[in-house]
Amino acid sequence: MYGFYGDAGEKDYGLAFEYYQEAVQLLNETNDDDDIMSDIYYRLALCWYKGYGTDQDILVAFHYINEAEFYSYCDRFTDKFMWQSIAKRIELLRSEIKHSLDEALENK
């Protein structure tokens, strides 16, 4: 088993990144399973921010973490199972990304 967490084998960030992109595309086409969108967008933001499986791009990461935050609010209204956990991870990563963007502007 390969993927982002790699608990059962070797980590393959490139494959994980590809699968996350495909998942977003599929879910957008079918308008189904909105309850997992916050997690998928969070993972894409993390990939872009850290450069996992792709080139690092903080602005793209910021876009995806904002999408994750939107779907996280939707999760709260539908009382998605364990929504608090993903909401906390989104909040922490969004803060880290914003801090990096602020530093980049200061060093410009």
C-alpha distances in whole Angstrom, upper triangle without the diagonal:
4,7,10,10,7,8,6,6,8,9,9,12,14,11,11,15,15,13,15,18,18,18,21,22,22,23,26,27,27,28,26,24,25,24,21,22,23,20,18,22,21,18,19,22,20,19,22,24,22,21,18,17,20,24,25,27,29,31,28,26,29,29,26,26,30,28,26,29,31,28,28,32,31,29,31,34,32,31,27,25,25,26,28,24,23,27,27,24,26,29,28,26,29,32,30,30,33,34,33,35,38,38,37,40,42,42,43
4,7,8,6,8,7,6,6,6,6,9,10,8,8,11,12,11,13,16,16,16,19,21,20,22,24,25,26,27,25,23,24,23,20,21,22,18,17,19,19,15,17,19,17,16,19,21,19,18,14,13,16,20,21,24,25,27,25,23,26,26,23,24,27,26,24,27,29,26,26,30,30,28,31,33,31,30,27,25,25,25,27,24,22,25,26,22,24,27,26,24,26,29,27,27,30,31,30,31,35,34,34,37,39,38,39
4,6,5,9,9,8,8,6,5,6,8,6,5,8,10,9,10,13,14,13,16,18,18,19,22,23,24,25,23,21,22,21,17,18,18,15,13,16,15,12,13,16,14,12,16,17,16,15,11,10,14,17,18,21,22,24,21,19,23,23,19,20,23,22,20,23,25,23,23,27,27,25,27,30,28,28,24,23,22,22,24,21,19,22,22,19,20,23,22,20,23,25,24,23,27,28,26,28,31,31,31,34,36,35,36
4,6,9,11,10,9,6,6,6,9,8,5,8,11,10,10,13,14,14,16,18,19,19,22,24,24,25,23,21,21,20,16,16,16,13,12,14,12,9,11,13,11,9,13,14,12,12,9,9,13,16,16,18,19,21,19,17,20,20,17,17,21,20,17,21,23,21,21,24,25,23,25,28,27,26,23,22,20,20,21,18,16,19,19,16,17,20,19,16,19,22,20,20,23,24,23,25,28,28,27,30,32,32,33
4,6,8,9,9,6,9,9,12,11,9,12,14,13,13,16,18,17,19,21,22,22,24,26,26,27,25,22,22,20,17,18,17,14,13,16,14,11,13,15,12,12,16,16,14,15,12,13,16,19,19,21,21,24,22,19,22,23,19,19,23,22,19,22,24,22,21,25,25,23,25,28,27,26,22,21,19,20,20,17,16,19,19,15,17,20,19,17,20,22,21,21,25,25,24,26,29,29,29,32,34,34,35
4,5,5,5,4,7,9,12,11,10,13,15,14,15,18,19,18,21,23,23,24,26,28,28,29,27,24,25,23,20,21,21,17,16,19,17,14,16,18,16,15,18,19,17,17,13,14,17,20,21,23,24,27,24,22,25,26,23,22,26,25,22,25,28,26,25,29,29,26,29,32,30,29,25,23,22,23,24,20,19,23,22,19,21,24,22,21,24,26,24,24,28,29,27,29,32,32,32,35,37,36,37
4,6,8,8,11,13,16,15,13,16,18,17,17,21,21,20,23,26,25,25,28,30,30,30,28,25,26,24,20,22,22,18,18,21,19,16,19,21,18,18,21,22,19,20,16,17,21,24,24,26,27,29,27,25,27,28,25,24,28,27,24,26,29,27,25,29,29,27,29,32,30,28,25,23,21,23,23,20,19,23,22,19,22,25,23,22,25,27,25,26,30,30,29,32,34,34,34,37,39,38,40
4,7,9,12,14,17,15,14,18,19,17,18,22,22,21,24,26,26,26,29,31,30,31,29,26,27,25,22,24,24,20,20,23,22,19,21,23,21,20,24,25,22,22,19,19,22,25,26,29,30,32,30,27,30,31,27,27,31,29,27,29,31,29,28,32,32,29,31,34,32,30,27,25,24,25,26,23,22,26,26,23,25,28,27,25,29,31,29,29,33,34,32,35,38,37,37,40,42,41,43
4,6,9,12,14,13,13,16,18,17,18,21,22,21,24,26,26,27,30,31,31,32,30,28,29,27,24,25,25,22,21,24,22,19,21,23,20,19,23,24,21,20,17,17,20,23,24,27,29,31,29,27,30,30,27,27,31,30,27,30,33,30,30,33,33,31,33,36,34,33,29,27,26,28,28,25,24,28,27,24,26,29,27,26,29,31,29,29,33,33,32,34,37,36,36,39,41,40,41
4,6,10,12,11,12,15,16,16,18,20,21,21,24,26,26,27,30,31,31,32,31,28,29,28,24,25,25,22,21,23,22,18,19,22,19,17,20,21,18,18,14,14,18,20,21,25,26,29,27,25,28,29,26,26,30,29,27,30,32,30,30,33,34,31,34,37,35,34,31,29,27,28,29,25,24,28,27,24,25,28,26,24,28,29,27,27,31,31,29,32,35,34,33,37,38,37,38
4,6,9,9,9,11,13,13,15,17,18,19,21,23,23,24,27,28,29,30,28,26,27,25,22,22,22,19,17,19,18,14,16,18,15,13,16,17,15,14,10,10,14,17,18,21,22,25,23,21,24,25,22,22,26,25,23,26,29,27,27,30,31,29,31,34,33,32,28,27,25,26,26,23,21,25,24,21,22,25,23,21,24,26,23,23,27,28,26,28,31,30,30,33,35,34,35
4,6,5,6,9,10,11,12,15,16,17,19,20,21,23,25,26,27,28,27,25,26,25,21,21,22,18,16,18,18,14,14,17,14,12,15,17,14,13,9,8,11,15,16,19,21,23,21,19,23,23,21,22,25,24,22,26,28,26,26,30,30,29,31,34,33,32,29,28,26,27,28,24,22,25,25,21,22,25,24,21,24,26,24,23,27,28,25,27,31,30,29,32,34,33,34
4,5,5,6,9,10,10,12,14,15,17,18,20,21,23,24,26,26,26,24,24,23,20,19,19,16,14,15,15,11,11,13,11,8,11,13,11,9,5,4,8,11,13,15,17,20,17,16,19,20,17,18,22,21,19,23,25,24,24,27,28,26,29,32,31,31,27,27,25,25,26,22,20,23,23,19,19,22,21,18,20,23,20,20,23,24,22,23,27,26,25,29,31,30,30
4,5,5,6,9,10,11,12,14,16,17,18,20,21,23,25,26,25,24,24,24,21,20,20,18,15,16,16,13,11,14,13,9,11,14,12,10,7,4,7,10,13,15,18,20,17,16,20,20,17,19,22,21,20,24,26,24,25,29,29,28,31,33,32,32,29,29,27,27,28,25,22,25,25,22,21,25,24,20,22,25,23,21,25,26,23,24,28,28,26,29,32,30,31
4,5,5,6,9,10,11,12,14,15,16,18,20,21,22,24,23,22,22,23,19,18,20,17,14,16,16,13,12,15,14,11,14,17,15,13,10,7,10,14,16,18,20,22,19,18,21,21,18,20,23,22,20,24,26,24,25,28,28,27,30,32,31,31,27,27,26,26,27,25,22,25,26,22,22,25,25,22,24,27,25,23,27,28,26,27,31,31,29,32,35,34,34
4,5,5,6,9,10,10,12,14,15,16,18,20,21,22,21,19,20,19,16,15,16,13,11,13,13,9,9,12,11,9,12,14,13,12,9,7,10,14,15,17,19,20,17,16,19,19,16,17,20,19,17,21,22,20,21,25,25,23,26,29,27,27,24,23,23,22,24,21,18,21,22,18,18,22,21,18,21,23,22,21,24,26,24,25,28,29,28,30,33,32,33
4,5,5,6,9,10,11,13,14,15,17,19,20,21,21,19,19,19,16,15,15,13,10,11,12,8,7,10,10,7,9,12,12,10,7,6,7,11,12,14,16,17,14,13,16,16,13,15,18,16,16,19,21,19,20,24,24,23,26,28,27,27,24,24,23,22,24,21,18,21,22,18,17,21,20,17,19,22,20,18,22,24,22,22,26,26,25,28,30,30,30
4,6,5,6,9,10,11,12,14,16,17,18,20,20,19,19,20,17,15,17,15,12,13,14,11,10,13,13,10,12,15,15,13,11,8,9,13,15,16,18,19,15,15,19,18,15,17,20,18,18,21,22,21,22,25,25,24,28,30,28,29,26,26,25,25,26,24,21,23,25,21,20,24,24,21,22,25,24,22,25,27,25,25,29,29,28,30,33,32,32
4,5,5,6,9,10,10,12,14,15,16,18,17,16,17,17,14,13,15,13,10,12,13,11,10,14,14,12,14,17,17,15,13,11,12,16,18,18,20,21,17,17,20,18,15,17,20,17,17,20,21,19,20,24,23,22,25,27,26,26,23,23,23,22,24,22,19,22,23,20,20,23,23,21,22,25,24,23,26,28,26,27,30,31,30,32,35,35,35
4,5,5,6,9,10,11,12,14,15,16,15,14,14,15,11,10,12,10,6,8,10,7,6,10,11,10,12,14,15,14,12,11,12,15,16,16,18,18,14,13,16,15,12,14,16,14,13,17,17,15,17,20,20,19,22,24,23,23,20,21,20,19,21,19,16,18,20,17,16,20,20,17,18,22,21,19,22,25,23,24,27,28,27,29,32,32,32
4,5,5,6,9,10,11,12,14,15,16,15,15,16,13,11,13,12,8,9,12,10,7,11,13,11,11,15,16,14,13,11,11,14,15,15,17,17,13,13,16,14,11,14,16,13,14,17,18,16,18,21,21,20,24,25,24,25,22,23,23,22,24,22,19,20,22,19,18,21,22,19,19,23,22,20,23,25,24,23,27,28,27,29,32,32,31
4,5,5,6,9,10,11,12,14,14,14,15,16,13,12,15,14,10,12,14,13,11,14,16,14,15,19,19,18,16,14,14,18,19,19,21,20,17,17,19,17,14,17,19,16,16,20,20,18,20,23,21,21,25,26,25,26,23,24,24,23,25,24,20,22,25,22,21,24,25,22,23,26,26,24,26,29,27,27,31,32,30,32,35,35,35
4,5,5,6,8,10,11,12,11,10,11,13,10,9,12,11,8,10,13,11,10,14,15,14,16,19,20,19,17,15,16,19,20,20,21,21,17,17,19,17,14,16,17,14,14,17,17,15,17,20,18,18,21,23,21,22,19,20,21,19,22,21,17,20,22,20,18,22,23,21,21,25,25,23,26,28,27,27,31,32,31,33,36,36,36
4,5,5,6,9,10,10,11,10,10,12,10,7,10,10,7,8,11,11,9,12,15,14,15,18,19,19,17,16,16,19,19,18,19,18,15,15,16,14,11,13,14,11,11,15,14,12,15,18,16,16,20,21,20,21,18,20,21,19,21,20,17,18,21,19,17,20,22,19,19,23,23,21,23,26,25,25,28,30,29,30,33,34,33
4,6,5,6,9,10,11,12,12,15,13,11,14,14,11,11,15,14,12,15,18,16,17,20,22,20,19,17,17,20,21,20,21,20,16,17,19,16,13,16,17,14,15,18,17,15,18,21,19,19,23,24,23,24,22,23,24,22,25,24,21,22,25,23,21,24,25,23,22,26,26,24,26,29,28,27,30,32,31,32,35,36,35
4,5,5,6,8,9,10,11,14,12,11,15,15,12,13,16,16,15,18,20,19,20,23,24,23,21,20,20,23,24,23,24,23,20,20,22,19,16,19,20,16,16,20,18,16,19,21,19,19,23,23,22,23,21,22,23,22,25,24,21,23,26,24,22,25,27,25,25,28,29,26,29,32,31,30,34,35,34,35,39,39,38
4,5,5,6,6,7,8,10,9,8,12,12,10,11,15,15,14,17,19,19,20,22,24,24,22,21,21,24,24,23,24,23,19,19,20,18,15,17,17,14,14,17,15,13,16,18,15,16,19,19,18,20,17,19,21,19,22,22,19,20,23,22,20,23,25,23,23,27,27,25,27,30,30,29,32,34,33,35,38,38,38
4,6,5,8,9,9,12,12,9,13,14,12,12,16,16,15,17,20,20,20,22,25,24,23,22,21,24,24,23,23,22,18,19,19,16,14,17,16,13,14,17,15,13,16,18,15,17,20,20,19,21,19,21,23,21,24,24,20,21,24,23,20,23,26,23,23,26,27,25,26,30,29,28,31,33,32,33,36,37,36
4,6,8,11,12,15,14,13,16,18,15,15,19,19,18,20,23,22,22,25,27,26,25,24,23,26,27,25,26,25,21,22,23,20,18,20,20,16,18,20,18,16,20,21,19,20,23,23,21,24,22,24,26,24,27,27,24,25,28,26,24,27,29,27,26,30,31,28,30,33,33,31,35,37,35,36,40,40,39
4,5,9,10,13,13,12,16,17,15,16,20,20,19,22,24,24,25,27,29,28,27,26,26,28,29,28,29,27,24,24,25,22,19,22,21,18,18,21,19,16,19,21,18,18,22,21,19,22,20,22,24,22,26,26,23,24,28,26,24,27,30,28,27,31,32,30,32,35,34,34,37,39,38,39,42,43,42
4,7,7,11,12,11,14,16,14,15,18,19,19,21,23,24,24,26,29,28,27,26,26,29,29,27,27,26,23,23,23,20,18,20,19,15,16,18,15,13,16,17,14,15,19,18,16,19,17,20,22,20,23,24,21,22,25,24,22,25,28,26,25,29,30,28,29,33,33,32,35,37,36,37,40,41,41
4,6,9,9,10,13,14,13,15,18,19,19,21,23,23,24,27,28,28,27,26,27,29,29,28,28,27,24,23,24,21,19,20,20,16,16,18,16,13,16,17,14,14,17,17,14,17,15,17,19,18,21,22,19,20,24,23,21,24,27,26,25,29,30,29,30,33,33,33,36,38,37,38,41,42,42
4,5,6,7,11,11,11,13,15,16,17,19,21,22,23,25,27,27,25,25,26,28,28,27,27,26,23,22,23,21,18,18,19,15,14,16,15,11,13,15,12,11,15,15,12,14,11,13,16,14,18,18,16,17,21,20,19,22,24,23,23,27,28,27,28,31,32,31,34,36,36,37,40,41,41
4,5,5,8,10,10,11,13,15,16,17,19,20,21,23,25,26,24,24,25,27,27,25,25,24,21,20,20,18,15,16,15,12,11,13,11,7,10,11,8,8,12,12,10,12,10,13,15,13,16,17,14,15,18,18,16,19,22,21,20,24,25,24,25,29,29,29,31,33,33,34,37,38,38
4,6,7,8,10,11,13,14,16,17,19,20,22,23,25,26,24,24,25,28,27,26,25,25,22,20,21,19,16,16,16,13,11,12,12,8,9,11,8,6,10,11,9,10,7,9,11,9,13,13,11,12,16,16,15,17,20,19,20,23,24,24,25,28,29,29,31,33,33,35,37,39,39
4,6,5,6,9,10,11,13,14,16,17,19,20,21,22,20,21,22,24,24,23,23,23,20,18,19,17,14,14,15,12,10,12,12,8,9,12,11,9,12,14,12,13,9,10,11,10,13,13,10,12,15,14,13,17,19,17,18,21,22,22,24,26,27,27,30,31,31,33,36,37,37
4,5,5,6,8,10,10,12,14,15,16,18,20,21,19,19,20,22,22,21,20,19,17,15,16,14,11,11,12,9,7,10,9,6,8,11,10,9,13,14,13,14,11,13,14,12,14,14,11,12,15,14,12,15,18,16,16,20,21,19,21,24,24,24,27,29,29,30,33,34,34
4,6,5,6,9,10,10,12,14,15,16,18,19,18,19,20,22,21,19,18,18,16,14,14,13,9,9,10,7,4,7,7,5,5,9,9,8,11,13,13,13,11,12,12,9,11,11,8,8,11,10,8,12,14,13,13,16,17,17,18,21,22,22,24,26,26,28,30,32,32
4,6,5,6,9,10,11,12,14,15,16,18,16,17,18,21,19,19,18,19,16,14,15,14,11,10,12,10,7,10,11,9,8,12,12,10,13,16,15,15,12,12,11,10,12,10,7,9,11,9,9,12,14,12,13,17,17,17,19,21,22,22,25,27,27,28,31,32,32
4,5,5,6,9,10,11,12,14,15,16,14,15,16,18,18,17,17,17,14,12,14,13,9,10,12,10,8,11,12,10,11,14,14,13,16,18,17,18,15,15,15,13,15,14,10,12,15,12,11,15,16,14,14,18,18,17,20,22,22,22,25,27,26,28,31,31,32
4,5,5,6,9,10,11,12,14,15,14,15,15,17,16,15,14,14,11,9,10,9,6,6,8,6,5,9,10,9,10,13,13,13,16,18,18,18,16,17,16,14,16,14,11,12,14,12,9,13,14,12,12,15,16,14,16,19,19,19,22,24,23,25,27,28,28
4,5,5,6,9,10,10,12,14,13,15,15,17,15,14,13,14,12,9,10,10,7,6,9,8,5,8,11,10,10,13,14,13,16,18,18,18,16,16,15,13,14,12,8,9,11,8,6,10,11,8,9,13,13,12,14,17,17,17,20,22,22,24,26,27,27
4,5,5,6,9,10,10,12,10,11,12,15,14,14,14,15,12,10,12,12,9,9,12,11,9,12,14,13,13,17,17,16,19,21,21,21,18,18,16,15,16,14,10,12,13,10,9,13,13,10,12,15,14,13,17,19,18,19,22,23,23,25,27,28,28
4,5,5,6,8,10,10,9,10,10,12,11,11,12,12,9,7,10,10,7,8,11,10,9,13,14,14,14,18,18,18,21,23,23,23,20,21,20,18,19,17,13,15,16,13,11,15,15,11,12,16,15,13,16,18,17,17,21,22,21,23,26,26,26
4,5,5,6,8,10,10,12,11,12,10,9,9,10,7,4,7,8,5,5,9,9,8,11,13,13,14,17,18,18,20,23,23,23,21,22,20,18,18,16,13,14,14,11,9,12,12,8,9,12,11,9,12,15,13,14,17,18,18,20,22,23,23
4,6,5,6,8,8,10,11,12,10,10,10,12,10,7,9,11,9,8,12,12,11,13,16,16,15,19,20,19,21,24,25,24,21,22,20,18,18,16,13,14,14,10,9,12,11,8,10,12,10,9,13,14,13,15,18,18,18,21,23,23,24
4,6,5,5,4,7,7,9,8,9,10,12,10,8,11,12,10,11,14,14,13,16,18,18,18,22,23,22,24,27,27,27,24,24,22,21,21,19,16,17,18,14,13,16,15,11,13,16,14,12,16,17,15,16,20,20,19,22,24,24,24
4,6,5,7,8,7,7,5,5,7,9,7,5,9,10,9,10,13,13,13,16,18,18,19,22,23,23,25,28,28,28,26,26,25,23,23,21,18,19,19,15,14,16,15,12,12,15,13,10,14,15,13,13,17,17,16,19,21,21,21
4,6,8,11,9,9,6,6,5,8,8,5,8,11,10,10,13,14,14,15,18,19,19,22,24,23,25,28,29,28,26,26,24,22,22,20,17,18,17,14,13,14,13,9,10,12,9,7,11,12,9,11,14,14,13,16,19,18,19
4,6,9,9,8,6,8,8,12,11,9,12,14,13,13,16,17,16,18,21,22,21,24,26,25,27,30,30,30,27,27,25,24,23,20,18,19,18,15,14,16,14,11,13,14,11,10,14,14,11,13,17,16,15,19,20,20,21
4,6,5,5,4,7,9,12,11,10,13,15,14,14,18,18,18,20,23,23,23,26,28,27,29,32,32,32,29,29,27,26,26,23,21,22,21,18,17,19,17,14,16,17,14,13,16,17,14,15,19,18,17,20,22,21,21
4,5,7,8,11,12,15,13,11,15,16,14,15,19,19,18,20,23,22,22,26,27,26,28,31,31,30,27,27,25,24,25,22,19,21,21,17,17,20,18,14,17,19,16,15,19,19,17,18,22,21,20,23,25,24,25
4,7,9,12,14,16,14,13,17,17,15,17,20,20,19,22,24,23,24,27,28,27,30,33,32,32,29,29,27,26,27,24,21,24,24,20,20,22,21,18,19,22,19,18,21,22,20,21,24,24,22,26,28,27,27
4,6,9,12,14,11,11,15,15,14,16,19,19,19,22,24,23,24,27,28,28,30,33,33,33,30,30,29,27,28,26,23,24,24,21,20,22,21,18,19,21,19,16,20,21,18,19,22,22,20,23,25,24,24
4,6,10,12,10,11,14,15,15,16,19,20,20,22,24,25,26,29,30,30,32,34,35,35,32,33,31,29,30,27,24,25,25,22,21,23,21,18,18,20,18,15,18,19,16,16,20,19,17,20,22,21,21
4,6,9,9,8,12,13,13,14,17,18,18,20,23,23,24,27,28,28,30,33,33,33,31,31,29,27,27,25,22,23,23,19,18,20,18,15,15,17,14,12,15,15,12,13,16,16,14,17,19,18,18
4,6,5,6,9,10,11,12,14,16,17,18,20,22,22,25,26,27,29,31,32,32,30,31,29,27,27,25,22,22,22,19,17,19,18,14,14,16,14,10,13,14,11,10,14,14,12,14,17,17,16
4,5,5,6,9,10,10,12,14,15,16,18,20,20,22,24,25,27,29,30,30,28,29,27,25,25,23,20,20,20,17,15,16,15,11,11,12,10,7,9,10,8,7,11,11,10,12,15,15,15
4,5,5,6,9,10,11,13,14,15,17,19,20,21,23,24,26,28,29,30,28,30,28,25,25,24,21,20,21,18,16,16,16,13,11,13,12,9,9,12,10,8,11,13,11,12,15,16,15
4,5,5,6,9,10,11,12,14,16,17,18,20,22,23,25,27,28,28,26,28,26,24,24,23,20,19,20,18,15,16,17,13,12,15,14,10,12,15,13,11,15,16,14,16,19,19,19
4,5,5,6,9,10,10,12,14,15,16,18,20,21,22,25,26,26,24,25,23,21,21,20,16,16,17,14,12,13,13,10,9,12,11,7,10,12,11,10,14,15,14,16,19,19,19
4,5,5,6,9,10,10,12,14,15,17,19,20,21,23,25,25,24,25,23,20,20,20,16,15,16,14,11,12,12,9,7,10,10,6,7,11,10,9,12,14,13,14,17,18,18
4,6,5,6,9,10,11,13,14,16,17,19,20,22,23,24,23,25,24,20,21,20,17,16,18,16,12,14,15,12,10,13,13,10,11,14,14,12,15,17,16,17,20,21,21
4,5,5,6,9,10,11,12,14,15,16,19,20,21,22,20,22,21,18,19,18,14,14,16,13,10,12,14,11,10,13,13,11,12,16,15,14,17,19,19,20,23,24,24
4,5,5,6,9,10,10,12,14,15,16,19,20,20,18,20,18,15,16,15,11,11,12,10,7,9,10,8,6,10,11,9,10,13,13,13,16,18,18,19,22,23,23
4,5,5,6,9,10,11,13,14,16,17,19,20,19,21,19,16,16,17,13,12,13,13,9,10,12,10,8,11,13,11,11,14,15,14,16,19,19,19,22,24,24
4,5,5,6,9,10,11,12,15,16,17,18,17,19,18,15,16,17,13,12,15,14,10,12,15,13,11,14,16,14,14,18,18,17,20,22,22,22,25,27,27
4,5,5,6,9,10,10,12,15,15,16,14,16,15,12,13,13,9,9,11,10,7,10,12,10,9,13,14,13,14,18,18,18,20,23,23,24,26,28,28
4,5,5,6,9,10,11,13,15,15,14,16,15,11,12,12,9,7,10,10,6,8,11,10,9,12,14,13,13,17,18,18,19,22,23,23,25,27,28
4,5,5,7,9,10,11,13,14,14,17,16,13,14,15,12,10,13,14,10,11,15,14,12,15,17,16,16,20,21,20,22,25,25,25,28,30,30
4,5,5,6,9,10,11,12,11,14,14,10,12,13,10,9,13,13,10,12,16,15,14,17,19,18,19,22,23,22,24,27,27,28,31,32,32
4,5,5,6,9,10,10,9,12,11,7,9,10,7,6,10,10,8,10,13,13,12,15,17,17,18,21,22,22,24,26,27,28,30,32,33
4,5,5,7,9,10,10,13,13,9,10,13,11,8,12,13,11,12,15,16,14,17,19,19,19,22,24,23,25,28,28,29,31,33,34
4,5,5,7,9,9,12,13,10,12,14,12,11,14,16,13,15,18,18,17,20,22,22,22,25,27,26,28,31,31,32,34,36,36
4,5,5,6,5,8,9,6,9,11,10,9,13,14,13,14,17,18,17,20,22,22,23,26,27,27,29,31,32,33,35,37,37
4,5,5,6,9,9,6,8,11,11,9,12,14,13,14,17,18,18,20,22,23,23,26,28,28,29,32,33,33,35,37,38
4,5,8,11,12,10,12,15,14,13,16,18,17,17,21,22,21,23,26,26,26,28,30,30,31,34,35,35,37,40,40
4,6,9,11,9,12,15,14,14,17,19,18,19,22,23,22,25,27,27,28,31,32,32,34,36,37,38,40,42,42
4,6,8,7,9,12,12,12,15,17,17,18,21,22,22,24,26,27,27,30,32,32,33,36,37,38,40,42,42
4,6,5,9,11,10,11,14,15,15,17,19,20,21,23,25,25,26,29,30,31,32,35,36,37,39,40,41
4,6,8,9,10,12,14,15,16,18,20,21,22,24,25,26,28,30,31,32,34,36,37,38,40,41,43
4,5,6,7,9,11,12,13,15,16,18,19,21,22,23,25,27,28,29,31,33,34,36,37,39,40
4,5,6,6,9,10,11,12,14,16,16,18,20,21,22,24,26,27,28,30,32,33,35,36,37
4,6,5,6,9,10,10,12,14,15,16,18,20,21,23,24,26,27,29,30,31,33,35,36
4,5,5,6,9,10,11,13,14,16,17,19,20,22,23,25,26,28,29,31,32,34,35
4,5,5,6,9,10,11,12,14,15,16,18,20,21,22,24,26,27,28,30,32,33
4,6,5,6,9,10,10,12,14,15,16,18,20,21,22,24,26,27,28,30,32
4,5,5,6,9,10,11,12,14,15,17,19,20,21,23,25,26,27,29,31
4,5,5,6,8,10,11,12,14,15,17,18,20,21,23,24,26,27,29
4,6,5,6,8,10,10,12,14,15,16,18,20,21,22,24,26,27
4,6,5,6,9,10,11,12,14,15,16,18,20,21,23,24,26
4,6,5,6,9,10,11,13,14,15,17,19,20,21,23,25
4,5,5,6,9,10,11,12,14,15,17,18,20,21,23
4,5,5,6,9,10,10,12,14,15,17,18,20,21
4,5,5,6,9,10,10,12,14,15,16,18,20
4,5,5,6,9,10,11,12,14,15,17,19
4,5,5,6,9,10,11,12,14,15,17
4,5,5,6,9,10,11,12,14,15
4,5,5,6,9,10,11,12,14
4,5,5,6,9,10,11,12
4,5,5,6,9,10,11
4,5,5,6,9,10
4,5,5,6,9
4,5,5,6
4,5,5
4,6
4
